[in-house]
Amino acid sequence: MSKKEYLKVGEAKIVNGEVCIKPDYFDDGLTHGTIFKDEEAYDNDWDAVCYVPEYGFEKENIDNEGFFQEFDGYTHNDLLELCMGNREWCDYLFHDQCKWAYPSTYIENEDDDDTAYFYRFIKPDAKVWWNDPAGETSGEYTVWGAPFEFDEHDELVESGTFGLDVVVMIGTDNSEAEVTPSELTPIY
């Protein structure tokens, strides 16, 4: 079995119990910048810093080896929270988008139709996990109805029908709820 090769741009080290980051230049042919990105940390330690965007470094807090003590870094868990718990969207954000800018910039630049792809699991009769914002009735539910639909290729049938704030009907034998797509995750 071959060992997985991970992309790593820059270095991380612990100094006096604190994580310090040394960014490096990254160029994938489409975008470039001086960043920190660690795929192994993303995959294996969800609480470790795995990404620092180009403008995430405090220029006055650098040591003589090029390590920064202060930076705006993101862990896997931070990115997952930005993606509202949607693991597929989070993986896409980290692997395909986080190349120089802040993760929120990439998310803000996506339109609803692009984001819909990561919610194609919301179909009538599908089992989903509801993350109840009140924390009272989270659990497994069945999708009863949604104002959007996906075709057999998981493409949105009608543009403009999806949004993270539209109402999706879910329920069990004992209860029903009107929720937003952002409260739902697939059952993995």
C-alpha positions as CSV (number, residue, x, y, z in Angstrom):
1,M,0.0,0.0,0.0
2,S,1.5,3.3,-1.0
3,K,1.6,6.3,1.3
4,K,-0.7,9.2,0.4
5,E,1.1,12.3,-0.8
6,Y,-0.2,15.5,0.7
7,L,0.1,19.0,-0.6
8,K,2.0,21.2,2.0
9,V,2.7,24.8,1.3
10,G,4.8,26.4,4.0
11,E,5.7,25.1,7.5
12,A,4.3,24.9,11.0
13,K,6.2,24.6,14.2
14,I,5.4,24.9,17.9
15,V,7.4,27.6,19.8
16,N,6.7,28.0,23.6
17,G,3.5,26.0,23.2
18,E,2.2,28.2,20.4
19,V,1.8,27.3,16.7
20,C,3.9,29.4,14.4
21,I,3.4,29.4,10.6
22,K,5.9,30.1,7.8
23,P,4.1,30.7,4.5
24,D,5.4,29.9,1.1
25,Y,4.6,30.8,-2.5
26,F,1.9,28.7,-4.2
27,D,1.1,28.7,-7.9
28,D,-1.3,26.2,-9.5
29,G,-1.2,27.9,-12.9
30,L,-4.5,29.7,-12.3
31,T,-4.0,31.5,-9.0
32,H,-1.0,32.2,-6.9
33,G,-0.1,33.7,-3.6
34,T,2.0,33.3,-0.4
35,I,0.0,31.1,1.8
36,F,0.1,28.2,4.3
37,K,-1.8,25.0,3.3
38,D,-1.5,21.6,4.8
39,E,-3.6,18.8,3.4
40,E,-2.4,16.2,6.0
41,A,-3.5,18.5,8.8
42,Y,-6.9,18.9,7.1
43,D,-7.4,15.2,6.7
44,N,-6.0,13.9,10.0
45,D,-6.2,16.7,12.7
46,W,-9.4,18.7,12.4
47,D,-8.3,21.1,15.2
48,A,-4.9,21.9,13.6
49,V,-4.3,24.9,11.4
50,C,-4.5,23.7,7.8
51,Y,-4.9,27.0,5.9
52,V,-3.8,30.6,6.2
53,P,-4.7,33.0,3.3
54,E,-2.2,35.4,1.8
55,Y,-3.5,38.4,3.8
56,G,-3.9,36.4,7.0
57,F,-0.4,37.1,8.3
58,E,0.4,39.9,10.8
59,K,3.5,41.4,9.2
60,E,5.0,42.8,12.4
61,N,4.9,39.4,14.2
62,I,7.6,37.5,12.3
63,D,10.7,35.9,13.6
64,N,14.1,35.9,11.9
65,E,13.4,32.5,10.3
66,G,10.2,33.8,8.6
67,F,7.7,32.2,11.0
68,F,4.6,34.3,12.1
69,Q,3.3,34.1,15.6
70,E,0.0,35.8,14.7
71,F,-2.1,34.9,11.7
72,D,-5.7,34.3,10.7
73,G,-5.7,30.5,10.3
74,Y,-8.4,28.0,9.7
75,T,-8.8,24.4,10.9
76,H,-10.9,21.7,9.3
77,N,-13.5,22.4,11.9
78,D,-13.5,26.1,11.1
79,L,-14.0,25.4,7.4
80,L,-16.7,22.9,8.2
81,E,-18.6,25.5,10.2
82,L,-18.4,28.0,7.3
83,C,-19.9,25.3,5.1
84,M,-22.7,24.7,7.7
85,G,-21.6,21.1,8.4
86,N,-21.7,20.0,4.8
87,R,-18.6,17.8,4.4
88,E,-18.6,17.7,0.6
89,W,-18.8,21.5,0.4
90,C,-16.0,21.8,3.0
91,D,-13.7,19.4,1.0
92,Y,-14.4,21.3,-2.2
93,L,-13.7,24.7,-0.4
94,F,-10.4,23.5,1.0
95,H,-9.0,21.4,-1.9
96,D,-10.3,23.4,-4.9
97,Q,-10.8,26.9,-3.7
98,C,-8.5,27.9,-0.8
99,K,-5.5,29.0,-2.9
100,W,-4.8,32.5,-1.7
101,A,-8.0,34.3,-0.4
102,Y,-10.1,34.0,2.8
103,P,-12.5,31.1,2.7
104,S,-15.4,33.4,3.2
105,T,-14.5,35.3,0.0
106,Y,-14.9,32.1,-2.0
107,I,-18.2,31.3,-0.3
108,E,-19.5,34.9,-0.9
109,N,-18.6,34.7,-4.6
110,E,-20.6,31.5,-5.1
111,D,-24.1,31.9,-6.4
112,D,-27.0,29.9,-5.0
113,D,-27.1,27.6,-8.1
114,D,-23.4,26.7,-7.5
115,T,-24.1,26.0,-3.8
116,A,-27.1,23.9,-4.6
117,Y,-24.8,21.1,-5.9
118,F,-23.7,20.4,-2.3
119,Y,-27.3,20.0,-1.3
120,R,-28.4,17.6,-4.0
121,F,-29.0,15.0,-1.3
122,I,-32.2,16.9,-0.5
123,K,-34.8,15.0,-2.5
124,P,-38.2,13.7,-1.6
125,D,-38.1,10.6,0.6
126,A,-34.3,11.0,1.3
127,K,-33.1,10.4,4.8
128,V,-31.3,13.5,6.2
129,W,-29.9,14.7,9.5
130,W,-31.5,17.8,10.9
131,N,-29.2,20.0,13.0
132,D,-32.0,21.8,14.9
133,P,-30.7,25.3,15.8
134,A,-32.5,25.1,19.1
135,G,-30.8,21.8,19.9
136,E,-34.0,20.1,20.9
137,T,-35.0,17.8,18.1
138,S,-31.9,17.1,16.0
139,G,-32.0,13.7,14.4
140,E,-32.8,11.6,11.3
141,Y,-35.7,12.8,9.3
142,T,-37.3,12.2,5.9
143,V,-37.5,14.9,3.3
144,W,-41.2,15.5,2.5
145,G,-40.8,18.4,0.0
146,A,-38.6,21.1,-1.3
147,P,-39.1,24.1,-3.6
148,F,-36.2,22.9,-5.8
149,E,-35.5,19.7,-7.7
150,F,-32.4,17.9,-9.1
151,D,-32.3,15.9,-12.3
152,E,-30.7,12.5,-12.8
153,H,-27.3,14.2,-13.2
154,D,-27.7,16.0,-9.8
155,E,-28.1,19.4,-11.6
156,L,-30.7,21.9,-10.4
157,V,-33.7,21.6,-12.6
158,E,-34.8,25.2,-12.4
159,S,-32.3,28.0,-11.8
160,G,-33.1,30.4,-9.0
161,T,-35.2,27.9,-6.9
162,F,-32.4,27.0,-4.5
163,G,-31.2,29.2,-1.6
164,L,-29.8,28.5,1.8
165,D,-32.9,30.2,3.3
166,V,-35.7,28.4,1.3
167,V,-38.1,26.1,3.3
168,V,-37.7,22.4,3.1
169,M,-40.4,20.1,4.7
170,I,-39.0,17.2,6.8
171,G,-40.6,14.8,9.1
172,T,-40.8,11.6,11.0
173,D,-43.8,9.4,12.0
174,N,-44.2,11.7,15.0
175,S,-43.3,15.2,14.0
176,E,-42.7,17.5,11.1
177,A,-40.7,20.7,10.6
178,E,-40.0,23.5,8.2
179,V,-36.2,23.9,7.9
180,T,-33.6,25.5,5.7
181,P,-31.2,23.5,3.6
182,S,-28.3,24.9,5.7
183,E,-29.7,23.0,8.7
184,L,-29.6,19.7,6.9
185,T,-26.7,17.3,6.2
186,P,-26.7,14.0,4.5
187,I,-26.5,10.8,6.6
188,Y,-22.9,9.7,5.9
